[in-house]
Amino acid sequence: MQLRERFWKPAVKASGVRYRRPYQTRHTYASMMLSAGEPPMWVAHQMGHSDQTMIFRVYGRWIPGTEPEAGNKAVRLFGGHLEKAGKKLAFPSQNSPTTPQEEEITKEKSP
């Protein structure tokens, strides 16, 4: 009797989760680790990959930071210069710096 029939199927059934093949749990693991904020390169190594290319291609939607809010720091940091040039900002309500480095750069560049 195969291991899957003898051990895997009964274990999955007893856990109360929807059935999945053992190999599918690899994808569950990767998406859960990325959703939790683990570094993509670490997840890639855990899965036996030498780089994170495949991780970004397959699991990119599970990586925090690949969200519509990404890029707001740049808008806050450089947005004042765009406004002075008459350009409309994508996120006009978020022009104030949030980190000490952003504050310092903003002070240096203001007239």
Contacts in CASP RR format, 6 or more apart in sequence:
PFRMAT RR
TARGET T0000
AUTHOR 0000-0000-0000
METHOD contacts of the structure
MODEL  1
MQLRERFWKPAVKASGVRYRRPYQTRHTYASMMLSAGEPPMWVAHQMGHS
DQTMIFRVYGRWIPGTEPEAGNKAVRLFGGHLEKAGKKLAFPSQNSPTTP
QEEEITKEKSP
4 21 0 8 1.000
4 22 0 8 1.000
8 22 0 8 1.000
9 19 0 8 1.000
12 19 0 8 1.000
12 20 0 8 1.000
13 19 0 8 1.000
20 28 0 8 1.000
26 47 0 8 1.000
27 58 0 8 1.000
29 46 0 8 1.000
29 47 0 8 1.000
30 43 0 8 1.000
30 46 0 8 1.000
30 47 0 8 1.000
30 55 0 8 1.000
30 58 0 8 1.000
30 59 0 8 1.000
30 62 0 8 1.000
31 59 0 8 1.000
31 62 0 8 1.000
33 42 0 8 1.000
33 43 0 8 1.000
33 46 0 8 1.000
34 40 0 8 1.000
34 43 0 8 1.000
34 55 0 8 1.000
34 59 0 8 1.000
34 60 0 8 1.000
34 62 0 8 1.000
34 63 0 8 1.000
34 64 0 8 1.000
35 62 0 8 1.000
35 64 0 8 1.000
37 63 0 8 1.000
37 64 0 8 1.000
40 52 0 8 1.000
40 55 0 8 1.000
40 56 0 8 1.000
40 59 0 8 1.000
40 63 0 8 1.000
41 51 0 8 1.000
41 52 0 8 1.000
41 55 0 8 1.000
43 52 0 8 1.000
43 55 0 8 1.000
43 59 0 8 1.000
44 50 0 8 1.000
44 51 0 8 1.000
44 52 0 8 1.000
44 54 0 8 1.000
44 55 0 8 1.000
47 55 0 8 1.000
49 55 0 8 1.000
55 63 0 8 1.000
56 63 0 8 1.000
60 66 0 8 1.000
72 91 0 8 1.000
72 94 0 8 1.000
73 98 0 8 1.000
73 99 0 8 1.000
73 102 0 8 1.000
75 89 0 8 1.000
75 90 0 8 1.000
75 91 0 8 1.000
75 94 0 8 1.000
75 95 0 8 1.000
76 91 0 8 1.000
76 94 0 8 1.000
76 95 0 8 1.000
76 96 0 8 1.000
76 97 0 8 1.000
76 98 0 8 1.000
76 102 0 8 1.000
77 97 0 8 1.000
77 102 0 8 1.000
77 105 0 8 1.000
77 106 0 8 1.000
79 89 0 8 1.000
79 95 0 8 1.000
80 89 0 8 1.000
80 95 0 8 1.000
81 109 0 8 1.000
82 88 0 8 1.000
82 89 0 8 1.000
83 89 0 8 1.000
83 92 0 8 1.000
83 95 0 8 1.000
89 95 0 8 1.000
97 103 0 8 1.000
97 105 0 8 1.000
97 106 0 8 1.000
END
